[in-house]
Amino acid sequence: MRDLFGAVNNDLDAPLGPEWERAAWAVPRHRFLPERIFLGEELEPCTRAEAPETWLRAAYANGSVVTQINDGKDPGDGERWASSSASAPSIVFRMLSMLDLAEGHRILEIGTGTGWNAGLLAHRLGPENVTTVEVDPVLATDADVRLRKTGLAPAVVSGDGARGHTSSEPYDRVEATCSVRSVPRAWVEQTRPGGIVLTPWETPWLCYGLLRLEVGVQGDAAGRFSPHAAFMLMWNQRRDLRISRDVVRADHQPNEYRTKLSPWAVTGDDWAAQSAMGLQLRDVWWTWQDNPDVDGVESRLWVATTDATSWAAMDWDGKSDDQFTVWQYGPRRLWNEVEAAHMWWTHAGRPGPEQFGLSTAPGTREWVWLDTPDRPLPTTG
């Protein structure tokens, strides 16, 4: 455990507070992991009974642990994908610190998962001040059992977290442990003025970052993004899209376009660039296709809208780095939009995620801004 605290402190801006260290000792992480977890890129099952040392190392490593795949259904020989996990301790404690909790605060947690985060909150605030909502009834039941075994009994609710939970409002804090692409109004409406809503954030372009909002007196809220976080998307905001299955059709006749904007400038390791792309292109996603079985094409970058009506495909021949061919189809010219978004970000001084913020108000769409709420971002679509 001491080694874990060291790793966590290395990832935090300030040392872990004593109240959270006490909570970590009182609410051991391993007691909240299921007997079977899934490890590695292939999500191979690992059971505590068959590999106790490997299982325990995963429990106390500073990394996330996948605890459910395929929404709890047996994938057989099909594709495995993570549907629930125990977040890395460093991000758990980072988010708990960002909540700025005080004695007597009432908190709503969205996404109970294993129950560990709810247990830490219950130890810090008292179980009577913690309500946690989990959309998967099996996970909710399992978490409730684990919490009670540790002597903690916050209110565990099985339901749609996007709706919050009205019977215990108003809350001083709302914390989500799943990412969202739009902030549910219920979270703001169920938080008292001056309260905080903290949630992981993502766009179809990039799963990255946190959003911390302060709620105003008129049902409004505003706050800034911060980097370095990735969570699974909230169930009711998920959408499974595949290029060959859902987007491109044999009768589509795309238009040819030439561009000098490198695909790696907007899909590479520059997280600031990708974050800015996603905040402007709120309904656009991308995926790479290697060896697309097209003469002279080594890789192809696909860009598409989430309603599957427009797409663009950029071909790379494996050699060129200053000129690229793009094929575009649909009512929108997506690569032109990508170019415009990247140009705006470059002219704005290449701002990082922490320079962007979001505001939301009753009866209006939320809007993203740069530096201050009166500087909204240009958006597309």
C-alpha positions in Angstrom: 0.0 0.0 0.0 2.9 2.4 0.8 4.3 1.8 -2.7 0.8 2.7 -4.1 0.7 5.9 -2.2 4.1 6.8 -3.6 2.9 6.2 -7.1 -0.3 8.2 -6.5 1.6 11.1 -5.0 3.9 11.2 -8.1 0.8 11.7 -10.3 -0.9 14.3 -8.1 -0.2 18.1 -8.0 0.0 17.9 -4.2 0.6 15.0 -1.7 -2.5 12.9 -0.9 -4.4 14.4 1.9 -4.4 12.5 5.2 -8.2 12.1 5.1 -7.9 10.2 1.9 -4.9 8.1 3.1 -7.0 7.1 6.1 -9.9 6.3 3.8 -7.7 4.1 1.5 -6.5 2.1 4.5 -10.1 1.7 5.8 -11.6 0.9 2.4 -9.0 -1.5 0.8 -9.2 -1.6 -3.0 -8.8 -5.3 -3.3 -12.1 -5.9 -1.4 -14.0 -4.1 -4.2 -12.6 -6.1 -7.1 -14.5 -9.2 -8.4 -13.0 -12.6 -8.3 -12.4 -12.4 -12.1 -10.8 -9.4 -13.7 -9.5 -8.9 -17.3 -5.9 -8.0 -18.1 -3.8 -6.9 -21.1 -4.9 -5.6 -24.5 -6.6 -8.9 -25.2 -8.6 -8.7 -21.9 -7.6 -12.1 -20.8 -9.5 -13.3 -17.7 -7.6 -13.6 -14.4 -9.2 -15.1 -11.4 -8.1 -14.7 -7.8 -8.3 -18.4 -7.2 -6.1 -19.4 -10.1 -3.6 -16.5 -10.1 -3.7 -14.9 -6.7 -0.4 -13.0 -7.0 -1.2 -11.6 -10.4 -4.7 -10.6 -9.2 -3.4 -8.9 -6.1 -0.7 -7.0 -8.0 -3.4 -5.6 -10.3 -5.4 -4.6 -7.3 -2.6 -2.5 -5.9 -1.0 -1.2 -9.1 -1.6 2.4 -10.0 -3.6 1.5 -13.1 -7.1 0.8 -14.1 -8.5 -2.8 -13.8 -11.2 -4.0 -16.2 -13.9 -5.7 -14.1 -16.5 -6.4 -16.8 -16.5 -7.0 -20.5 -19.3 -6.8 -23.1 -21.8 -5.5 -20.6 -21.5 -8.7 -18.7 -22.4 -11.0 -21.6 -20.3 -13.9 -22.8 -18.5 -12.8 -26.0 -17.6 -16.3 -26.9 -15.1 -16.2 -29.7 -16.2 -12.6 -30.6 -14.6 -9.3 -29.9 -14.0 -8.4 -26.3 -14.4 -4.8 -25.1 -14.3 -3.3 -21.6 -17.6 -2.2 -20.2 -16.7 -1.5 -16.6 -13.5 -1.0 -14.7 -11.9 0.1 -11.4 -10.2 3.4 -12.3 -6.5 4.0 -11.5 -6.0 5.1 -7.9 -4.2 8.3 -9.0 -7.2 9.5 -11.0 -9.6 8.4 -8.3 -7.8 10.5 -5.7 -7.2 13.4 -8.1 -10.9 13.7 -8.7 -11.7 13.4 -5.0 -9.3 16.2 -4.3 -10.9 18.3 -7.0 -14.3 18.0 -5.3 -13.0 20.1 -2.4 -15.2 18.3 0.1 -16.1 19.5 3.5 -17.8 17.9 6.5 -21.5 17.7 6.0 -21.4 17.8 2.2 -24.0 15.6 0.4 -22.7 14.0 -2.8 -24.3 12.1 -5.7 -22.0 9.7 -7.5 -22.9 8.6 -11.1 -21.4 5.2 -11.9 -21.0 3.0 -8.8 -18.9 0.4 -10.6 -17.1 -1.7 -8.1 -18.2 0.6 -5.2 -14.7 1.5 -4.2 -15.1 5.2 -4.9 -18.4 5.3 -3.1 -16.7 3.6 -0.1 -14.0 6.2 0.0 -16.6 9.0 -0.1 -18.7 7.3 2.6 -15.7 7.0 4.9 -14.9 10.7 4.3 -18.4 12.2 4.6 -20.4 9.5 6.3 -22.6 6.9 4.5 -25.7 9.0 5.1 -24.3 11.8 2.9 -23.5 9.6 -0.1 -25.9 8.4 -2.9 -24.5 6.4 -5.8 -26.3 5.4 -9.0 -25.4 2.5 -11.2 -27.2 1.7 -14.5 -26.2 -2.0 -14.4 -28.4 -3.7 -11.8 -25.9 -6.6 -11.3 -23.0 -4.2 -10.7 -25.2 -2.2 -8.3 -26.1 -5.2 -6.3 -22.5 -6.5 -6.1 -21.2 -3.0 -5.1 -23.9 -2.8 -2.4 -22.8 -6.1 -0.9 -19.1 -5.1 -0.9 -19.9 -1.8 0.8 -22.0 -3.4 3.5 -19.2 -5.9 4.1 -16.8 -3.1 4.9 -19.3 -1.6 7.4 -20.4 1.2 5.0 -23.9 1.6 3.7 -24.4 4.6 1.4 -27.5 4.6 -0.7 -26.9 2.5 -3.8 -29.5 3.1 -6.5 -29.9 1.0 -9.7 -31.0 3.4 -12.4 -30.1 5.8 -15.2 -27.4 8.1 -13.8 -28.2 10.7 -16.5 -31.4 11.4 -14.5 -29.5 11.8 -11.2 -31.5 10.9 -8.1 -34.2 13.3 -6.9 -35.0 11.9 -3.5 -31.8 13.1 -1.9 -31.3 16.4 -3.6 -30.0 19.1 -3.5 -26.4 17.9 -3.5 -23.3 19.9 -2.7 -21.4 17.8 -5.2 -22.1 15.5 -8.1 -19.2 13.3 -9.3 -19.4 11.1 -12.4 -17.1 8.1 -12.9 -18.1 7.7 -16.6 -17.4 10.2 -19.3 -20.0 12.3 -21.1 -20.3 14.2 -24.3 -22.9 16.5 -23.0 -23.7 17.4 -19.4 -27.1 16.0 -18.3 -29.3 18.9 -17.1 -30.4 16.8 -14.1 -26.9 17.0 -12.6 -27.0 20.8 -12.6 -30.6 21.1 -11.5 -30.0 18.7 -8.5 -26.9 20.6 -7.3 -27.3 23.6 -4.9 -26.0 27.0 -6.1 -22.3 27.1 -5.4 -22.0 23.4 -5.7 -19.7 21.4 -8.0 -20.3 19.0 -10.8 -17.2 17.0 -11.7 -17.2 14.6 -14.7 -14.9 13.0 -17.1 -15.3 14.4 -20.6 -15.0 13.1 -24.1 -16.0 13.9 -27.7 -16.4 11.4 -30.5 -13.0 12.7 -31.7 -11.1 12.1 -28.4 -11.8 10.5 -25.0 -9.7 12.8 -22.8 -10.0 15.1 -19.8 -12.2 16.3 -16.9 -14.8 19.0 -16.6 -15.4 20.8 -13.3 -18.5 23.1 -13.2 -19.7 25.4 -10.5 -23.4 25.8 -10.4 -25.0 29.2 -10.4 -28.2 30.6 -8.8 -30.2 30.5 -12.1 -29.7 26.8 -12.8 -26.7 27.7 -14.9 -23.2 26.2 -14.6 -19.7 27.0 -15.9 -16.2 25.7 -15.5 -13.0 24.5 -17.1 -11.6 21.4 -18.6 -8.4 19.7 -17.3 -6.3 17.1 -19.1 -5.0 13.6 -18.4 -8.1 11.4 -17.9 -10.0 8.8 -19.9 -13.1 7.0 -18.8 -15.8 4.8 -20.4 -18.7 6.6 -21.9 -22.0 6.8 -20.1 -24.4 4.1 -21.4 -27.1 6.3 -22.9 -24.5 8.4 -24.8 -22.8 5.4 -26.4 -23.1 4.6 -30.1 -21.4 1.7 -31.9 -20.5 2.8 -35.3 -18.4 1.0 -37.9 -17.2 2.5 -41.2 -17.9 -0.5 -43.4 -21.1 -1.5 -41.7 -22.8 1.8 -40.9 -21.2 4.7 -43.0 -19.9 3.9 -46.4 -22.2 2.4 -49.1 -21.3 0.9 -52.5 -23.4 3.6 -54.3 -21.6 6.5 -52.7 -19.7 8.7 -55.2 -17.2 10.8 -53.3 -15.4 14.0 -54.5 -11.7 14.1 -54.7 -9.8 16.8 -52.7 -6.1 17.6 -52.1 -4.8 18.7 -48.7 -1.5 19.6 -47.1 -2.8 19.1 -43.5 -1.1 16.0 -42.2 -3.5 13.4 -40.7 -1.1 13.0 -37.8 -1.4 16.7 -36.9 -5.0 16.0 -35.8 -4.9 12.3 -34.8 -1.4 11.9 -33.4 0.1 12.3 -30.0 -0.6 16.0 -29.7 -3.4 15.8 -27.2 -4.0 19.5 -27.2 -4.6 19.5 -30.9 -6.9 16.5 -30.7 -8.8 18.0 -27.8 -9.4 21.3 -29.7 -10.5 19.3 -32.7 -13.1 17.4 -30.7 -14.4 20.6 -28.9 -15.1 22.1 -32.3 -16.2 19.0 -34.3 -18.6 17.8 -31.7 -20.2 15.1 -33.9 -17.2 13.9 -35.8 -15.1 10.8 -35.2 -12.2 9.1 -36.9 -10.5 5.7 -37.3 -7.4 4.4 -39.1 -7.5 1.5 -41.5 -4.2 -0.2 -42.3 -3.6 -2.0 -45.6 -7.0 -1.1 -47.1 -6.4 -3.3 -50.1 -6.2 -0.3 -52.4 -3.3 0.0 -54.9 -0.8 2.6 -53.8 -2.4 3.1 -50.4 -0.7 1.9 -47.2 -3.1 3.5 -44.7 -6.4 5.3 -44.8 -7.8 7.7 -42.3 -11.6 7.7 -42.1 -13.5 10.7 -40.7 -17.3 10.5 -40.3 -20.3 12.1 -38.6 -22.1 10.3 -35.8 -25.3 10.3 -37.8 -23.4 8.5 -40.6 -24.4 10.9 -43.3 -21.0 12.4 -44.2 -17.6 11.0 -44.4 -14.1 11.6 -45.6 -11.2 9.2 -46.4 -7.6 10.3 -46.5 -5.1 8.0 -48.3 -1.5 7.8 -47.4 0.9 6.1 -49.8 3.5 5.4 -47.2 5.9 8.1 -48.6 4.3 11.5 -49.0 4.3 13.9 -46.0 3.3 17.2 -47.6 0.3 16.3 -49.9 -2.5 14.0 -49.4 -5.6 12.8 -51.3 -8.9 13.0 -49.6 -12.3 11.5 -50.8 -15.4 13.2 -49.3 -19.0 12.3 -49.4 -22.3 13.7 -48.0 -23.8 17.1 -47.3 -20.8 18.1 -45.3 -17.2 18.4 -46.5 -15.6 17.0 -43.4 -12.0 17.4 -44.2 -12.5 21.0 -45.0 -14.1 21.3 -41.5 -11.1 19.6 -40.0 -8.8 22.0 -41.8 -10.8 25.0 -40.5 -10.8 23.7 -36.9 -7.0 23.1 -37.0 -6.4 26.5 -38.5 -8.5 28.2 -35.8 -6.6 26.4 -33.0 -3.2 27.3 -34.6 -4.2 31.0 -34.9 -5.5 31.0 -31.3 -1.9 30.1 -30.1 -2.4 26.3 -29.8 -4.2 26.4 -26.5 -4.2 23.4 -24.2 -7.3 21.7 -22.7 -7.1 23.8 -19.5 -7.7 27.0 -21.4 -11.1 25.8 -22.6 -14.3 25.8 -20.6 -18.0 25.0 -20.9 -21.2 26.8 -19.9 -24.7 25.5 -19.7 -28.0 27.2 -18.9 -31.7 26.3 -18.8 -33.4 26.3 -22.1 -30.1 26.7 -24.1 -27.5 24.4 -25.5 -24.3 24.2 -23.7 -21.4 26.0 -25.3 -17.6 25.7 -25.2 -15.3 28.7 -24.9 -11.7 29.7 -24.9 -10.4 31.5 -21.8 -13.8 33.2 -20.9 -17.5 32.3 -21.6 -17.8 35.3 -23.9 -15.4 33.7 -26.4 -17.3 30.8 -27.7 -15.6 28.3 -30.1 -16.5 28.1 -33.7 -18.4 24.9 -34.2 -19.4 22.9 -37.3 -22.3 20.9 -38.5 
